[in-house]
Amino acid sequence: MYNLQWKKAFYACFFLIASFAGHSQQKELYLPDHDLKKYYFGITLGYNSSRFHLNQHPRFLQYDSVMVAEPLNNGGFGLGLSATARLTKRFEARFNPQLIFATKSVSYHLKYPDEIKEEEPITTKPVESVIVSFPAQLKFNSDRIGNFRVYMLGGLKMDYDLASNARARQAEDLVKIKKMDYGIEAGIGFNFYFQSFIFSPEIKISNGLGNIHARDESLKFSNVIDRMSSRMIMFSIHLEG
């Protein structure tokens, strides 16, 4: 399922690039002095597909209330700013803080649904997050061809979930999530130069390395899970000047 989301994002990025292919063939060279700037800024608009990566607790088979715990993909969006510093002709450093709205869900197959709570045999528990993300990335740029350029990026991120202590997450039938997370990112992007700005579609994978699950032995939807980390595919549009 996660691979399907990746393919959809890839195809969306491909068609967007193809639609701007004619623009890059313009004879007039836009922003010819941009590569001489030591730094520049921009704004970011993004769509994300996120999910959890789960590791079952060693005692999973000893519990008879939950038979299957399976993560699901969900969509979200983000807004941010970017500041880029030119290091060499090929390399740039970018700081891209964002406010990300994301939802991650877990589907549970229950052997004994709670009739009092009107539980279904298959129930889904969404976990909504409002994340302040602080990614620091290193970009590698290709040669500029007319008004077009390709770049690759990789880096680290630190996330803070503003909604992690929301009252809903303290309910006895939900999964509790920690505030802090950290991880790695990698992706590819494309610069299209216009007269007054640079339009840069980008696709990247963001994987959390920390365990964000606050396991509670007394909660049936929590005690079957040991480790929980974040996974996200992000499609972003950067408008830079």
N, C-alpha and C positions, 0 to 999 in steps of 0.2 A: 504493500500500500504506500509505503514511504517512497519507494522507487517510482510509483505512478505519479506522485506529487512532484518529484524531481523532474520527470519527463515533461509534465505539463508546464512547469516553470521554464524549462529549457526551450520548449517550442514557442512559448510566449515571447521569450527573449529573442529567439531566432527571427520570428516574424517582425518584431519591432525593428531589429537591425536591418532586415531586408527592406523594410519600408523607408529607411533613411539612407539606403545604399546610393540612391541617385543623388542625394544631397552631397555626399562626400566627393562626387565627381565634378562639383562646381569648379570652374576655372579660377574664380576669385578666391584668394586665400583669406579666410576670416581670422581675426585675432592673431596676426603674424608675430606679435611681440609677446604673446602669452608665456612662451617657454623661458622668457628672460625674467619672469617674476620669481622672487624668492619664496613667496607664499601667496595663497589665495583662499577664498572662502566660498561657501555654498550652502544650500538647503537640501534636505533629503525627504522624499516621500517614498513609502515602501509598503509592500504586501508581504505577509509571511504565512507559511504553513508550518505549524509546530506540533510536537508530540512529546510524550515521555519515552524514555528507554528504561525498561523495568528489569530488575533482577529479583526473582522470587526468593522469599526467605527459606532457609533450609528446613524450617518446620512447616512449609506450605502443605505438604501431604498429610500432616497431622490434623489440619483443620478441615472440617467437613461442611462449613457454611458456604465457602467460596470455592468453586471448582476451577474457574478460569478468570484471570485478570489480564486484559489485553488493552494496550494503548491505542488510541485513535488519533487521526490527523484532524486538525482544525485550523481555520484561517484567522488572520488578524491583520492589523496595519500598524504603521509606525510613522513618526515625524521626527526630524532631527536637523542638526546643523553639522557642518564639516569645516575643518581647517586643515589645509594641506601645505606642507613645507617642502620645497625642492632641495634634495640632498645632492644629487648629481644629475647628469643628463638622463639617466635611466631610472633612478630611484627617487621616490618621494615618501614622506612620512605623513600619515593622515590620522587625525583625531576626529571621530564621528559620533558624538553623543546623541542618543535617540530616546524618545519616549515610545515604548512599544506596547500595544494592546494585543494580548494573545490569550488563547484558550487552549488548554490541553485536557483531554478526556481519557478516562479509563472505563472500559466495558467489563462488567462483572457477570459471570454466569453463576447464579445462586442455586444451591441444592435445596435449601429450605427458605424460600422467600418469606419475609415477615408480612403476614396478612393484615396485621394491625396498621402497618405503615403503607399498605397497598403496594408492596414491592412486586416487580415483575421478575420472572426467572432470569431474564437478561436485562440488566439495568446499567445505565451510563451515568457516571459521575464526572461532570465538568469541573475544571479548576481554572478560574479566570485570573489573569495576571495583568497588572499594570507595571511594566518593567522600565526602570531607568537604566539604560545600557551605556557603558563607557568602553567602546572598542578603540584600540590603538593598532594601526595597520601599517605595513610596509608595501608600497606599490612598485611594481616593475613595469615600465612603459616601453612599448615598441616605438619604432620610428613613426613619425607623423607622415601620413600619405594624404596630401591635400587637406581636407577638413575632417580627416578620420584618423583615429588611433585606437589601439587595443592595449589593455593593461591587465595584469594579474595582481592579486593581493593576498596577503596572509597576515595574521596577527593574533592578538589576545584580546579578551573582553572581560569586563567585570559587570555583573548585573545586580540590581537591587529591586526586589519585588515590593512595590508599595502596597499591594493588596494581600500580602501573605498573612497578615493578622486580621483579615476581615472576619466578621462574626460568623458568617456562613461556614468558614473553614473550621470553626471550633465545634460544630455540630458533631454528634457522635457517629453519624453515618457518612462522613466525608474524610478525605485524605488531607493531612496537614503538610504544608510546604514551607520550607525555610526561606528567610529573606534573601540571603546572599547566594550568588552563584558565580562561577568563573569558567572560562572555556577558551577554545581556539576557533578561528574562522579562516576560511579560504574561499576565493572566488575569482571571477573574471568580469571585466567591464569594458565598455566601449565609449570613446569620446567622439561626439559629433560637434564640430565647431560651427557656431552661428555668428552673426555680426556682433552681437553684444553679450553672448553667454555661451557656455558649453553644456550640451545636453548629454548626460552620461547614464545609460541604462546599465545595470549591474546585477549579477546573480551570485549568491554566495551561500555556503553551508556554514552553519554555526552549531558547534557541539559543546555542550556543557561537560565539564570534567568532574565537578563536585557532586556529592550526594545531597539533593535538595529535599529528600523525604524525611520528615520528622516522624519517625515510626512510633506508633502507640500500640502497645501490646493488647490493650483493652478494646480496640476498635476493629471490627471484623473486616472493614475495607482497607485497613492500614496494616494489620499484623501479618497479612499474607505476603506483603512486599518488603524486601530488604533495602535495596538500593534503587534510587530513582534519579535519572539525569535528564537534562533537556536536549532536544534536537530541534533544529529549525532550518528551513530553507527560506531565504529572503530574496525577493526581487525588488530592487530599489531604483529610483530615478533621482539622480543628482543634478541640480541646476547650479553651475559654478561660474564664477566670473574672474 
